[in-house]
Amino acid sequence: MMNISYFLRPKVTVTYLTDDCPVRQALDDMLKSGFTAVPVVSPKGKYIGTITEGDFLRLLLQRSADEVDKMTVGQVERRVRHRSVTIDARMEDMVDLAAVQNFVPVTDGRGMFCGIITRSDIIHQMRETCQKG
């Protein structure tokens, strides 16, 4: 059984957005990052959820440009609720989440965002575990 902290990509190394970030800035940041989904945190660092390019696309199709210009990330409706795990979770516990999420957000005991574990990291670790077994 392996603790996930070994595979954690720390918050300082991953792209994330704050819920008070203007939507236009968030769109630019997401486009530059090349990611299709990004964690969202409060200004104090608590994990709130994950926003996807689909969430932004639905917003842009449903709202006028003037409305979008006045909105923040926290006001964007998110269709899917990505689950997070705490830092003491085991890699084995994350397989089901990795099947439906590109990454799994990791929080501490207070819900503060610590970073992510990517689907590819989980798959590689499971492959190594199976090869050893």
N, C-alpha and C positions, 0 to 999 in steps of 0.2 A: 504494500500500500504506500503510495507516494503522495506527499503533501504538495499542493499546487504552488506554493511560494517559490519553488525552484523554477517554475515556468512563467511566472508572473512578468508581464511587460509593465513596468511601473508607470504610473500616471504621468510622470514628467517626460516619458518617451512616446506616449500615444496621443493621437488627436482626440479631443473631446470638446464639447461646447458647454457653455453655461446657459441656464434657462433664461437669463436676462439678456442674452446676446440678441441683437437685431437679426431678423430673418435674412435680410440681404447680406449681412456680413457672414452669417452662418453658411449661406449658400456658397459664397466665395471660398470660405475656409474648407468646406466639404469638397468642392470642386478641385481645389489645389491639392487636397490630401489624396484624392483618388479613391477614397473609401465610399462604399454604398450605405454604410450604417456607422453611426458615431454615438458614443455614450454622451448623456446629458447630465450635468451636475448642477447643484445649487451654487450660488456665489461662495458659500462656505465650504463646498467640496463634497456634499452629500450626493450619492448616486440617486438620480431621479428616474432615469429610463434611457432608452436608446431611440434615436431618431433616424429614419431611413430616407433615402432619396425618394421613395414612393410617398412618404408622408409629405415631403416638400412638393412633389409633383401634384398630389391631390390639392394641396393648399393653393398652388399657382393656378390650377384649373378652376377652383371654386371661388376665388377672391380676386378683386381688382388689384391692380398694381399699387394704387394708393393705400388700400387696406393692408396689403403685404408689407409696404414700407413702414407701417406703424406697429407691426407685430414683432414679438420676441419669440424665441425658440420655445419657451414655456407655454406659449399660446397655441402652438401648432398641435393639432390632434394627431396622436400616434395610434396607428391601427393595431400594431402588435405590441404586446407587453413582454419585452425581453427580460428574462429572469437573471438575477445575479446570484453569486455564491459568496460566502464569507471566506476569508483568507485561510481558515482552518479546514476547508473542504478537501476531500481527496480527489485525485485525478479520476478515479473510477466513478465518482459521483457525477462527473461532468459529461459523460458520453451522451446521455439523452439530450442535454442542452446543446451540445455541439452539433447534433443532428439537425437542429432547426435554427441555429444562430451561427453567424460567421465567427463570433467571438463570445466569450462569457465574461461579463463585468465582474470584478472582484471588489468586495467591500470589507471593511473591518467590522468589529462588533458594534460600532455605532452607526453603521450605514455609510461611512465615508468612503468615497471612491479611491481605491488603491491602484487599479490598473486593469488589464485584461489578460485573458488566456485565449490564444487563437485556436480556431478549429484545427488548423494544421498541426499545432503543437500537441493537441490532445490525440489526434490520429497517430502522429509519429510515436508518441509515448505508448499508446495502446499496441501499436505494431511491435515495438521493442519488447513489451511485456509478453506478447503472444509468442514471439520468437524465442524468448528465454524459457517459456513454460513448456 
